[in-house]
Amino acid sequence: MRTRHFGYTDTGRRRRHNEDAWLADERLGLFIVCDGVGGQARGEVASEETVELIWDWVKAQAHVVQAAIAEAQTRSVMRVVGAPDRPVTMPAEAVGRLGALVRGAVQNACYMVHGMGEVDPSQRGMSTTASLVLVAGELVIVGQVGDSRVYLARDGQVSQLTEDHTWLNVQVKQGAMTPEQAKRKSITGKQMITRAVGLRDHVEVDILAVPVQIGDRLLLCSDGLHAYLDAADTLVDLFQLDLREAAPAAIRHANACGGEDNITALFVEFLASP
């Protein structure tokens, strides 16, 4: 498979500057969205540095991804030639190495961004969310810290792959609040995150391995967009647009609904190889 993507970011209607950052490198199969936290503590520095640090880490470990893809391709050949009933899967050890790569990339960024704040008082307290996808053949590894999100669209159905690391979500999981009550909270009330890159020198990273197929689409976005996606048909409608139309349409939707935060949308589509 191959991928194509289109991303767009916007300051929104209420903020003076944009603290979101995103990156797409189809050669590496790496896609990232970060939403900086800190305001005067330079949240935009945290998000931009985190994107660059993760990118550099994955570039340096690209051989790990290629080795995992090669192992999966070997299994595919074995199925066709000698074991037709054997499913085409990536070995668990290879999946584990990919997960460790993504986790290491985020944790290294966390350590470095936290260190920048310790050295420079003007940057102390800056941090960022990080949602990233690493494509390895017919598998994607999702890394998650904070409340940006990754969605998957397949056959007209949309699912949220990531979990929000927010105080509000903790309340829902503990039964102190219903999902309906959480949805009625203001945008401000939804922004209290429980994990962030750079807030401390270490962070717990959620890792998820997801098989993908031709025709699948992903959306990586900051909370400035997904705060306005409660209506189920809104996401479905966005995913049905051409990628070059989908990202700007998502930005327009968020701004039309209030645009209270920075807005970033990065769409990724999986296509058959030429």
C-alpha positions as CSV (number, residue, x, y, z in Angstrom):
1,M,0.0,0.0,0.0
2,R,0.9,3.6,-0.3
3,T,-0.4,6.7,1.4
4,R,-1.4,10.2,0.5
5,H,-2.2,13.0,2.9
6,F,-3.4,16.5,3.3
7,G,-3.1,18.7,6.5
8,Y,-4.2,22.1,7.5
9,T,-3.9,24.2,10.6
10,D,-5.6,27.5,11.7
11,T,-5.3,29.8,14.7
12,G,-9.1,29.8,15.2
13,R,-11.3,32.8,16.0
14,R,-10.3,33.4,19.6
15,R,-6.5,32.8,19.9
16,R,-3.8,35.3,19.0
17,H,-1.2,32.7,17.9
18,N,-1.2,29.1,16.8
19,E,0.4,26.5,19.3
20,D,-0.5,23.5,17.1
21,A,2.1,21.8,14.9
22,W,1.9,18.9,12.5
23,L,4.1,16.8,10.3
24,A,3.7,14.3,7.5
25,D,6.5,12.2,6.0
26,E,5.1,9.6,3.6
27,R,8.6,8.2,3.0
28,L,8.9,7.3,6.7
29,G,5.2,6.6,7.1
30,L,5.1,9.1,9.9
31,F,2.3,11.5,10.7
32,I,2.1,13.7,13.8
33,V,-0.2,16.3,15.4
34,C,0.8,18.2,18.5
35,D,-1.1,20.8,20.5
36,G,1.1,23.0,22.7
37,V,0.1,23.9,26.2
38,G,1.4,26.8,28.2
39,G,0.4,30.1,26.5
40,Q,3.0,32.5,27.8
41,A,5.1,29.5,28.7
42,R,5.7,28.9,24.9
43,G,3.4,26.1,24.0
44,E,4.2,26.6,20.4
45,V,7.8,25.9,21.1
46,A,6.9,22.6,22.8
47,S,4.7,21.4,20.0
48,E,7.2,22.4,17.2
49,E,10.2,20.9,19.1
50,T,8.2,17.7,19.8
51,V,7.4,17.2,16.2
52,E,11.0,17.7,15.2
53,L,12.4,15.4,17.9
54,I,10.0,12.6,17.1
55,W,10.8,12.9,13.4
56,D,14.5,12.8,14.0
57,W,14.2,9.7,16.3
58,V,12.1,7.8,13.7
59,K,14.5,8.7,10.9
60,A,17.4,7.4,12.9
61,Q,15.5,4.1,13.6
62,A,14.0,3.7,10.1
63,H,15.8,0.3,9.8
64,V,13.6,-1.1,12.5
65,V,10.5,-0.2,10.5
66,Q,12.0,-1.7,7.3
67,A,12.9,-4.9,9.1
68,A,9.4,-5.3,10.5
69,I,7.9,-4.8,7.0
70,A,10.3,-7.4,5.6
71,E,9.3,-9.9,8.2
72,A,5.6,-9.4,7.4
73,Q,6.4,-9.8,3.7
74,T,8.2,-13.1,4.4
75,R,5.1,-14.4,6.1
76,S,3.0,-13.3,3.1
77,V,5.2,-15.3,0.7
78,M,5.1,-18.3,3.1
79,R,1.3,-18.2,3.0
80,V,1.1,-18.1,-0.8
81,V,3.8,-20.7,-1.4
82,G,3.5,-23.2,1.4
83,A,0.9,-22.3,3.9
84,P,-2.2,-21.0,2.2
85,D,-4.3,-21.1,5.3
86,R,-1.8,-19.1,7.4
87,P,-2.9,-15.5,8.0
88,V,-0.6,-12.7,6.8
89,T,0.5,-11.1,10.0
90,M,3.5,-9.3,11.4
91,P,5.4,-11.3,14.0
92,A,4.6,-10.1,17.6
93,E,8.2,-9.4,18.2
94,A,8.4,-7.0,15.3
95,V,5.2,-5.3,16.5
96,G,6.8,-4.9,19.9
97,R,9.9,-3.3,18.4
98,L,7.7,-0.8,16.5
99,G,5.8,0.0,19.6
100,A,9.1,0.5,21.5
101,L,10.3,2.8,18.7
102,V,7.2,5.0,19.0
103,R,7.3,5.0,22.8
104,G,11.0,5.9,22.8
105,A,10.5,8.7,20.3
106,V,7.8,10.4,22.5
107,Q,9.6,9.8,25.7
108,N,12.8,11.3,24.3
109,A,10.9,14.3,23.2
110,C,9.4,14.6,26.6
111,Y,12.8,14.5,28.3
112,M,14.3,17.1,25.9
113,V,11.3,19.5,26.0
114,H,11.2,19.4,29.8
115,G,15.0,20.0,29.9
116,M,14.5,23.1,27.7
117,G,12.1,24.5,30.3
118,E,14.5,23.8,33.1
119,V,17.3,25.7,31.4
120,D,15.2,28.7,30.1
121,P,12.8,30.2,32.7
122,S,10.8,31.8,29.9
123,Q,9.9,28.3,28.7
124,R,9.3,26.6,32.0
125,G,6.0,24.8,32.2
126,M,5.6,24.4,28.4
127,S,4.3,21.1,27.2
128,T,2.3,19.6,24.4
129,T,0.0,16.8,23.4
130,A,1.2,14.3,20.8
131,S,-0.8,12.0,18.6
132,L,1.3,10.1,16.0
133,V,0.9,7.3,13.5
134,L,3.8,5.2,12.1
135,V,2.9,3.1,9.1
136,A,4.6,-0.2,8.6
137,G,3.2,-2.1,5.7
138,E,-0.4,-3.1,6.5
139,L,0.0,-2.1,10.2
140,V,0.0,1.3,11.9
141,I,1.4,2.0,15.3
142,V,-0.5,4.8,17.1
143,G,1.2,6.7,19.9
144,Q,-0.9,8.9,22.2
145,V,-0.3,11.5,24.9
146,G,-2.9,14.2,25.8
147,D,-6.2,15.0,24.1
148,S,-5.4,15.3,20.5
149,R,-7.0,12.4,18.6
150,V,-6.7,9.8,15.9
151,Y,-9.8,8.5,14.1
152,L,-10.1,5.6,11.6
153,A,-12.7,5.5,8.8
154,R,-13.5,2.2,7.1
155,D,-16.5,1.2,5.0
156,G,-18.5,4.3,6.1
157,Q,-17.9,3.7,9.8
158,V,-15.7,6.0,11.9
159,S,-14.0,4.9,15.2
160,Q,-11.8,6.8,17.6
161,L,-8.6,5.0,18.1
162,T,-7.1,7.1,20.9
163,E,-8.2,7.8,24.4
164,D,-8.3,11.4,25.7
165,H,-5.9,11.9,28.7
166,T,-8.1,14.5,30.4
167,W,-9.6,15.1,33.8
168,L,-13.1,14.9,32.2
169,N,-12.4,11.5,30.7
170,V,-11.2,10.2,34.1
171,Q,-14.5,11.4,35.6
172,V,-16.4,9.4,33.0
173,K,-14.3,6.3,33.4
174,Q,-14.7,6.4,37.2
175,G,-18.5,6.8,36.9
176,A,-18.6,10.3,38.4
177,M,-20.0,11.8,35.2
178,T,-21.9,10.3,32.3
179,P,-20.6,10.7,28.7
180,E,-23.6,12.9,28.0
181,Q,-22.8,15.2,30.9
182,A,-19.2,15.4,29.7
183,K,-20.3,16.5,26.2
184,R,-22.2,19.4,27.7
185,K,-19.1,20.8,29.3
186,S,-17.6,24.0,27.8
187,I,-14.6,23.9,25.6
188,T,-12.5,25.3,28.5
189,G,-13.7,22.5,30.8
190,K,-12.5,19.9,28.3
191,Q,-8.9,21.1,28.2
192,M,-7.5,20.0,31.6
193,I,-5.2,17.2,30.4
194,T,-3.6,14.6,32.6
195,R,-0.6,13.7,30.5
196,A,1.6,16.0,28.4
197,V,5.0,15.8,26.7
198,G,7.4,18.1,28.5
199,L,5.5,18.7,31.7
200,R,7.8,16.4,33.5
201,D,10.9,14.5,32.3
202,H,8.9,11.3,31.6
203,V,5.4,10.5,30.4
204,E,3.4,7.4,29.9
205,V,2.6,6.8,26.2
206,D,-0.4,4.8,25.0
207,I,0.6,2.4,22.2
208,L,-1.9,0.8,19.8
209,A,-1.2,-1.5,16.8
210,V,-4.0,-1.3,14.2
211,P,-4.2,-3.3,10.9
212,V,-5.1,-1.2,7.9
213,Q,-6.4,-1.9,4.4
214,I,-6.8,-0.2,1.1
215,G,-9.4,2.5,1.3
216,D,-9.0,3.2,5.0
217,R,-8.6,6.8,6.1
218,L,-7.2,8.4,9.3
219,L,-7.7,11.8,10.8
220,L,-5.2,13.2,13.3
221,C,-6.5,16.3,14.9
222,S,-6.2,18.7,17.8
223,D,-9.0,19.3,20.3
224,G,-9.7,22.6,18.6
225,L,-11.4,20.4,15.9
226,H,-12.7,17.3,17.7
227,A,-14.5,19.5,20.3
228,Y,-17.0,20.2,17.6
229,L,-17.4,16.7,16.2
230,D,-20.0,15.4,18.6
231,A,-22.5,14.9,15.8
232,A,-21.7,11.4,14.3
233,D,-22.5,12.4,10.8
234,T,-20.1,15.3,10.8
235,L,-17.1,13.0,10.9
236,V,-18.5,10.7,8.3
237,D,-19.2,13.6,6.0
238,L,-15.6,14.9,6.4
239,F,-14.1,11.5,5.6
240,Q,-16.2,11.2,2.5
241,L,-14.6,14.4,1.0
242,D,-11.5,14.3,-1.1
243,L,-8.5,14.7,1.1
244,R,-7.6,18.2,-0.3
245,E,-11.2,19.3,0.5
246,A,-11.5,17.5,3.9
247,A,-8.9,19.3,5.9
248,P,-10.0,22.9,4.9
249,A,-13.7,21.8,5.4
250,A,-12.8,20.6,8.9
251,I,-11.2,24.0,9.7
252,R,-14.2,25.8,8.4
253,H,-16.6,23.7,10.5
254,A,-14.7,24.3,13.7
255,N,-14.5,28.0,13.1
256,A,-18.2,28.2,12.2
257,C,-18.9,26.4,15.6
258,G,-17.0,29.0,17.5
259,G,-13.3,28.4,16.8
260,E,-12.3,28.8,20.5
261,D,-9.0,27.1,20.1
262,N,-6.3,26.4,17.5
263,I,-7.5,23.9,14.9
264,T,-5.4,21.2,13.1
265,A,-6.6,18.4,10.8
266,L,-4.3,15.9,9.1
267,F,-6.0,13.3,6.9
268,V,-4.2,10.2,5.6
269,E,-5.5,7.7,3.0
270,F,-4.3,4.2,2.2
271,L,-4.2,3.4,-1.5
272,A,-3.1,0.5,-3.6
273,S,0.5,0.6,-4.8
274,P,0.8,1.7,-8.5
